[in-house]
Amino acid sequence: MTQDQTAIHSAVEQMTYAFMAGDITRVMRSYEPGAAVMFEPQSPVSDEDQLHAMFTAMSAMKPAFTYSGHEVYVSGDTGLHIAPWDMVATGPEGEEITQSGLSVAVFRRQEDGSWKMVLDNPHGAFLMSEAK
């Protein structure tokens, strides 16, 4: 991987670890202001307070994420990260919750050289399942 690809991959891993640890402040720093996150298919959320509340609620379920691979592409100051994921969490009644999906995230290089997400869609495979 190139240096930029490695930096984007690292940004994804750092955000994932922060989310699993419940460090929502650090999670929020992974995004540009105004970034859109699709917590549900076809439902982008960009409001910072709403994003913070949704990440906090999801983090309370103690999710554990694994990725089965990463593809990272960079063109200039734009990056694309694609990764299949699996998650196990604990629901409010103590029940095990399992989910999986395809994460598709668009990154933009910042003035300091770091990369932040502008679009984050963990349900990138949604259209494929709808077409069946």
MIPADO-783634 format. One record per residue: residue number from 1; residue in one letter; x, y, z of N, C-alpha, C, O, CB in turn. Coordinates in pm, whole numbers, plus 50000, padded with zeros to 5 digits. Glycine has a CB too. Layout:
# MIPADO-783634
[NUM 'a' [X Y Z] [X Y Z] [X Y Z] [X Y Z] [X Y Z]]
...
END
This chain:
# MIPADO-783634
[1 'm' [50084 49881 50000] [50000 50000 50000] [50088 50125 50000] [50199 50125 50054] [49905 50000 50122]]
[2 't' [50036 50230 49939] [50107 50358 49941] [50094 50420 50080] [50018 50371 50164] [50052 50453 49833]]
[3 'q' [50167 50528 50103] [50159 50598 50230] [50016 50650 50255] [49965 50640 50366] [50259 50714 50234]]
[4 'd' [49953 50704 50151] [49816 50754 50167] [49718 50640 50195] [49629 50654 50279] [49772 50830 50041]]
[5 'q' [49732 50529 50125] [49644 50415 50151] [49661 50365 50294] [49563 50333 50362] [49674 50301 50051]]
[6 't' [49785 50358 50339] [49812 50314 50475] [49751 50411 50576] [49698 50367 50679] [49963 50301 50499]]
[7 'a' [49758 50541 50550] [49703 50641 50641] [49551 50628 50650] [49494 50642 50759] [49742 50783 50595]]
[8 'i' [49485 50603 50538] [49339 50586 50540] [49301 50459 50614] [49210 50459 50697] [49283 50583 50396]]
[9 'h' [49371 50350 50586] [49346 50224 50656] [49364 50243 50806] [49284 50194 50886] [49439 50112 50604]]
[10 's' [49468 50313 50845] [49494 50341 50986] [49382 50426 51047] [49341 50402 51160] [49629 50412 51003]]
[11 'a' [49332 50524 50972] [49223 50609 51021] [49098 50525 51048] [49028 50548 51146] [49191 50722 50919]]
[12 'v' [49070 50429 50961] [48956 50340 50980] [48975 50256 51107] [48884 50244 51188] [48936 50249 50857]]
[13 'e' [49094 50199 51122] [49119 50117 51240] [49112 50198 51368] [49056 50152 51468] [49256 50050 51229]]
[14 'q' [49167 50318 51367] [49163 50402 51487] [49020 50440 51523] [48983 50439 51641] [49246 50529 51466]]
[15 'm' [48938 50472 51423] [48798 50504 51450] [48726 50382 51505] [48648 50394 51600] [48729 50554 51321]]
[16 't' [48750 50265 51447] [48686 50143 51493] [48723 50113 51638] [48637 50081 51719] [48724 50024 51402]]
[17 'y' [48852 50123 51671] [48897 50097 51809] [48835 50197 51906] [48794 50160 52016] [49050 50102 51818]]
[18 'a' [48829 50324 51865] [48768 50426 51951] [48621 50396 51975] [48571 50410 52087] [48785 50566 51888]]
[19 'f' [48551 50354 51869] [48409 50322 51880] [48388 50204 51975] [48301 50208 52062] [48351 50291 51741]]
[20 'm' [48468 50100 51959] [48454 49982 52046] [48489 50016 52191] [48436 49954 52283] [48545 49869 51996]]
[21 'a' [48577 50116 52212] [48616 50156 52347] [48520 50259 52407] [48533 50296 52524] [48757 50214 52345]]
[22 'g' [48424 50306 52328] [48329 50405 52378] [48383 50546 52380] [48326 50633 52446] [48285 50369 52514]]
[23 'd' [48493 50571 52309] [48554 50705 52302] [48490 50782 52187] [48548 50794 52079] [48710 50695 52283]]
[24 'i' [48371 50834 52212] [48292 50899 52107] [48356 51030 52062] [48342 51068 51946] [48149 50924 52155]]
[25 't' [48424 51099 52151] [48494 51222 52110] [48596 51189 52003] [48606 51261 51903] [48564 51288 52231]]
[26 'r' [48670 51083 52022] [48769 51041 51921] [48701 50993 51793] [48752 51018 51684] [48860 50931 51978]]
[27 'v' [48589 50924 51806] [48513 50881 51688] [48474 51004 51607] [48494 51007 51485] [48387 50799 51730]]
[28 'm' [48419 51104 51672] [48372 51224 51602] [48486 51298 51533] [48464 51362 51430] [48303 51318 51700]]
[29 'r' [48606 51290 51587] [48721 51354 51522] [48763 51283 51394] [48846 51334 51320] [48840 51359 51618]]
[30 's' [48706 51166 51368] [48736 51091 51245] [48661 51148 51125] [48687 51109 51011] [48701 50944 51262]]
[31 'y' [48568 51239 51150] [48481 51293 51046] [48503 51443 51026] [48532 51516 51120] [48335 51266 51080]]
[32 'e' [48489 51486 50901] [48485 51629 50873] [48354 51685 50925] [48255 51612 50934] [48502 51657 50720]]
[33 'p' [48350 51815 50961] [48221 51876 50994] [48126 51861 50874] [48165 51884 50759] [48239 52027 51032]]
[34 'g' [48003 51824 50903] [47905 51807 50796] [47908 51672 50728] [47833 51649 50634] [47925 51911 50695]]
[35 'a' [47995 51583 50774] [48002 51449 50716] [47868 51377 50732] [47792 51406 50824] [48115 51366 50782]]
[36 'a' [47841 51285 50642] [47717 51207 50647] [47750 51062 50681] [47838 51001 50621] [47641 51216 50512]]
[37 'v' [47676 51008 50779] [47690 50868 50819] [47554 50802 50798] [47451 50856 50838] [47738 50855 50970]]
[38 'm' [47555 50685 50735] [47432 50611 50712] [47422 50500 50817] [47467 50388 50794] [47428 50553 50568]]
[39 'f' [47362 50531 50933] [47342 50429 51035] [47240 50326 50987] [47244 50210 51028] [47295 50494 51167]]
[40 'e' [47150 50369 50902] [47052 50283 50837] [47062 50308 50687] [47092 50420 50646] [46906 50309 50891]]
[41 'p' [47038 50206 50604] [47044 50227 50459] [46956 50342 50413] [46842 50357 50458] [47004 50099 50387]]
[42 'q' [47009 50421 50325] [46938 50532 50260] [46892 50641 50356] [46800 50716 50324] [46820 50479 50186]]
[43 's' [46956 50651 50473] [46917 50751 50573] [47040 50824 50626] [47085 50796 50737] [46840 50684 50690]]
[44 'p' [47096 50918 50549] [47215 50988 50596] [47185 51080 50713] [47081 51145 50720] [47276 51068 50482]]
[45 'v' [47281 51085 50806] [47273 51174 50922] [47398 51261 50919] [47510 51210 50912] [47261 51093 51057]]
[46 's' [47378 51393 50924] [47491 51486 50921] [47497 51576 51044] [47601 51637 51070] [47484 51571 50797]]
[47 'd' [47389 51586 51119] [47387 51672 51237] [47483 51618 51343] [47472 51502 51385] [47244 51683 51294]]
[48 'e' [47577 51702 51386] [47681 51656 51479] [47625 51604 51610] [47672 51502 51662] [47777 51769 51507]]
[49 'd' [47524 51672 51665] [47464 51625 51791] [47395 51490 51773] [47405 51403 51860] [47364 51728 51844]]
[50 'q' [47327 51474 51662] [47259 51348 51634] [47360 51236 51612] [47341 51124 51658] [47167 51361 51512]]
[51 'l' [47468 51267 51539] [47575 51166 51518] [47633 51124 51653] [47649 51004 51679] [47687 51223 51426]]
[52 'h' [47664 51220 51737] [47721 51190 51869] [47627 51101 51949] [47671 51002 52009] [47750 51320 51947]]
[53 'a' [47498 51134 51950] [47400 51055 52025] [47388 50913 51969] [47379 50817 52045] [47262 51124 52023]]
[54 'm' [47389 50901 51837] [47375 50767 51777] [47499 50682 51803] [47487 50564 51834] [47350 50778 51626]]
[55 'f' [47617 50740 51790] [47739 50664 51820] [47743 50626 51968] [47785 50515 52002] [47865 50747 51784]]
[56 't' [47698 50715 52055] [47697 50685 52199] [47604 50568 52228] [47640 50476 52302] [47654 50809 52280]]
[57 'a' [47484 50571 52171] [47388 50463 52194] [47438 50330 52141] [47424 50227 52207] [47255 50497 52129]]
[58 'm' [47497 50333 52022] [47549 50208 51964] [47668 50156 52042] [47683 50035 52059] [47588 50230 51817]]
[59 's' [47752 50246 52090] [47870 50205 52166] [47832 50140 52298] [47906 50056 52350] [47960 50324 52192]]
[60 'a' [47717 50178 52353] [47671 50120 52480] [47643 49971 52467] [47639 49900 52567] [47545 50191 52528]]
[61 'm' [47623 49923 52344] [47599 49780 52321] [47730 49701 52314] [47729 49581 52286] [47520 49759 52191]]
[62 'k' [47842 49768 52339] [47974 49703 52341] [48001 49623 52213] [48026 49503 52219] [47986 49610 52464]]
[63 'p' [47995 49690 52097] [48016 49618 51972] [48162 49574 51956] [48254 49643 51998] [47975 49704 51853]]
[64 'a' [48179 49459 51894] [48312 49409 51857] [48310 49389 51705] [48233 49308 51654] [48349 49275 51934]]
[65 'f' [48393 49463 51635] [48397 49458 51489] [48519 49382 51441] [48627 49389 51500] [48398 49599 51431]]
[66 't' [48500 49308 51332] [48612 49249 51259] [48590 49278 51111] [48477 49286 51064] [48624 49094 51287]]
[67 'y' [48700 49294 51041] [48697 49317 50897] [48760 49196 50829] [48855 49138 50881] [48772 49449 50858]]
[68 's' [48706 49159 50713] [48763 49044 50641] [48851 49089 50525] [48889 49007 50441] [48652 48953 50590]]
[69 'g' [48883 49217 50519] [48971 49270 50416] [48950 49419 50402] [48850 49474 50450] [48948 49200 50282]]
[70 'h' [49043 49484 50336] [49036 49628 50315] [49085 49659 50174] [49189 49609 50131] [49120 49706 50421]]
[71 'e' [49010 49741 50103] [49057 49798 49977] [49060 49949 49997] [48964 50007 50048] [48966 49757 49855]]
[72 'v' [49168 50012 49957] [49181 50157 49970] [49231 50211 49837] [49330 50164 49782] [49277 50196 50086]]
[73 'y' [49161 50313 49787] [49199 50378 49662] [49212 50527 49689] [49133 50585 49765] [49095 50350 49549]]
[74 'v' [49310 50589 49627] [49334 50731 49646] [49351 50798 49511] [49421 50748 49423] [49459 50755 49734]]
[75 's' [49285 50913 49495] [49303 50998 49379] [49315 51141 49430] [49217 51200 49474] [49185 50983 49276]]
[76 'g' [49434 51195 49425] [49456 51330 49477] [49427 51336 49625] [49488 51264 49704] [49369 51431 49403]]
[77 'd' [49333 51423 49662] [49298 51442 49803] [49172 51367 49843] [49114 51396 49948] [49281 51588 49831]]
[78 't' [49130 51271 49760] [49011 51191 49788] [49049 51045 49802] [49126 50992 49721] [48904 51210 49678]]
[79 'g' [48996 50980 49905] [49023 50838 49925] [48893 50760 49941] [48792 50813 49987] [49111 50817 50048]]
[80 'l' [48898 50634 49901] [48783 50544 49914] [48829 50420 49989] [48928 50357 49952] [48723 50507 49775]]
[81 'h' [48756 50385 50094] [48785 50265 50173] [48665 50172 50163] [48551 50214 50185] [48816 50301 50322]]
[82 'i' [48691 50045 50129] [48585 49945 50117] [48626 49824 50201] [48739 49776 50190] [48561 49904 49966]]
[83 'a' [48534 49776 50286] [48568 49662 50372] [48443 49588 50417] [48350 49649 50468] [48647 49709 50494]]
[84 'p' [48441 49456 50398] [48335 49375 50459] [48360 49367 50611] [48474 49356 50655] [48330 49231 50395]]
[85 'w' [48251 49373 50688] [48265 49371 50833] [48163 49277 50897] [48058 49246 50841] [48250 49513 50890]]
[86 'd' [48198 49234 51017] [48108 49157 51103] [48110 49223 51240] [48213 49276 51283] [48150 49005 51111]]
[87 'm' [47996 49220 51308] [47986 49279 51440] [47906 49188 51532] [47807 49127 51491] [47921 49419 51431]]
[88 'v' [47951 49180 51655] [47877 49113 51762] [47863 49217 51873] [47959 49283 51911] [47951 48981 51813]]
[89 'a' [47740 49230 51926] [47713 49326 52032] [47614 49266 52131] [47562 49156 52110] [47659 49461 51975]]
[90 't' [47587 49339 52238] [47493 49295 52339] [47375 49391 52344] [47393 49511 52367] [47562 49284 52478]]
[91 'g' [47256 49338 52322] [47134 49419 52323] [47094 49460 52463] [47155 49418 52561] [47022 49342 52258]]
[92 'p' [46990 49544 52473] [46948 49597 52603] [46901 49491 52703] [46908 49513 52824] [46838 49696 52583]]
[93 'e' [46854 49377 52653] [46809 49268 52740] [46917 49161 52758] [46891 49053 52811] [46682 49204 52683]]
[94 'g' [47040 49193 52714] [47150 49099 52726] [47163 49001 52612] [47250 48915 52613] [47136 49024 52851]]
[95 'e' [47076 49014 52512] [47080 48922 52398] [47196 48958 52304] [47235 49074 52291] [46946 48926 52322]]
[96 'e' [47249 48855 52239] [47357 48876 52142] [47297 48928 52012] [47197 48876 51962] [47436 48744 52118]]
[97 'i' [47360 49030 51958] [47320 49088 51830] [47436 49068 51734] [47550 49102 51765] [47282 49240 51844]]
[98 't' [47407 49014 51617] [47510 48999 51515] [47463 49070 51388] [47346 49064 51351] [47541 48848 51486]]
[99 'q' [47556 49136 51324] [47530 49204 51198] [47654 49192 51112] [47764 49166 51160] [47493 49353 51220]]
[100 's' [47634 49210 50983] [47746 49216 50890] [47709 49311 50778] [47592 49343 50759] [47784 49075 50835]]
[101 'g' [47809 49355 50705] [47782 49447 50597] [47907 49477 50517] [48011 49413 50533] [47724 49575 50650]]
[102 'l' [47893 49575 50430] [48003 49622 50348] [48019 49771 50374] [47931 49849 50340] [47980 49592 50196]]
[103 's' [48129 49809 50433] [48156 49949 50461] [48215 50015 50336] [48309 49965 50276] [48253 49964 50580]]
[104 'v' [48156 50129 50300] [48208 50212 50191] [48222 50352 50248] [48122 50414 50286] [48114 50209 50062]]
[105 'a' [48345 50402 50256] [48369 50534 50316] [48456 50618 50224] [48554 50571 50167] [48436 50519 50455]]
[106 'v' [48417 50744 50212] [48493 50841 50133] [48569 50931 50229] [48512 50983 50326] [48399 50924 50039]]
[107 'f' [48696 50950 50203] [48784 51032 50285] [48834 51152 50206] [48841 51150 50084] [48903 50949 50337]]
[108 'r' [48869 51258 50281] [48932 51374 50220] [49058 51407 50300] [49058 51405 50423] [48834 51497 50214]]
[109 'r' [49165 51437 50226] [49289 51476 50293] [49270 51616 50354] [49218 51707 50290] [49411 51475 50192]]
[110 'q' [49313 51630 50478] [49303 51757 50548] [49428 51841 50526] [49529 51790 50477] [49280 51733 50699]]
[111 'e' [49422 51967 50561] [49537 52057 50543] [49661 52007 50614] [49773 52031 50569] [49503 52196 50591]]
[112 'd' [49643 51938 50728] [49758 51887 50803] [49808 51753 50749] [49902 51695 50805] [49722 51873 50949]]
[113 'g' [49746 51702 50640] [49788 51576 50579] [49712 51455 50630] [49724 51347 50573] [49933 51556 50604]]
[114 's' [49633 51471 50735] [49553 51359 50787] [49434 51336 50695] [49405 51416 50606] [49506 51386 50933]]
[115 'w' [49365 51225 50718] [49247 51190 50638] [49126 51180 50729] [49132 51120 50836] [49269 51056 50563]]
[116 'k' [49014 51241 50685] [48890 51233 50761] [48777 51190 50668] [48778 51217 50548] [48856 51369 50827]]
[117 'm' [48681 51121 50727] [48566 51074 50650] [48470 51187 50621] [48446 51274 50705] [48494 50961 50724]]
[118 'v' [48415 51185 50499] [48309 51278 50461] [48179 51203 50434] [48071 51259 50450] [48350 51359 50337]]
[119 'l' [48189 51077 50394] [48075 50988 50375] [48110 50853 50434] [48217 50798 50405] [48036 50975 50223]]
[120 'd' [48022 50799 50517] [48047 50670 50582] [47921 50586 50572] [47822 50611 50640] [48090 50689 50731]]
[121 'n' [47927 50486 50486] [47811 50399 50466] [47848 50254 50501] [47906 50184 50418] [47760 50408 50320]]
[122 'p' [47815 50209 50623] [47843 50070 50659] [47747 49971 50595] [47760 49850 50613] [47838 50055 50809]]
[123 'h' [47650 50022 50521] [47550 49937 50455] [47566 49943 50303] [47467 49949 50230] [47407 49980 50495]]
[124 'g' [47691 49941 50257] [47718 49955 50115] [47664 49842 50029] [47653 49858 49908] [47863 49964 50095]]
[125 'a' [47630 49730 50088] [47575 49617 50011] [47423 49621 50005] [47362 49530 49949] [47621 49485 50072]]
[126 'f' [47361 49722 50061] [47216 49731 50070] [47147 49714 49935] [47052 49636 49924] [47176 49862 50130]]
[127 'l' [47192 49784 49835] [47127 49775 49705] [47134 49635 49645] [47043 49593 49573] [47189 49873 49610]]
[128 'm' [47240 49563 49674] [47253 49427 49624] [47149 49337 49688] [47093 49251 49620] [47394 49373 49650]]
[129 's' [47122 49355 49815] [47023 49271 49882] [46882 49311 49841] [46792 49226 49840] [47039 49280 50034]]
[130 'e' [46860 49437 49809] [46730 49485 49765] [46695 49435 49624] [46578 49420 49591] [46726 49637 49769]]
[131 'a' [46796 49412 49543] [46773 49372 49405] [46726 49228 49393] [46678 49188 49288] [46899 49391 49324]]
[132 'k' [46739 49150 49497] [46703 49007 49491] [46555 48987 49504] [46508 48873 49501] [46773 48930 49600]]
END
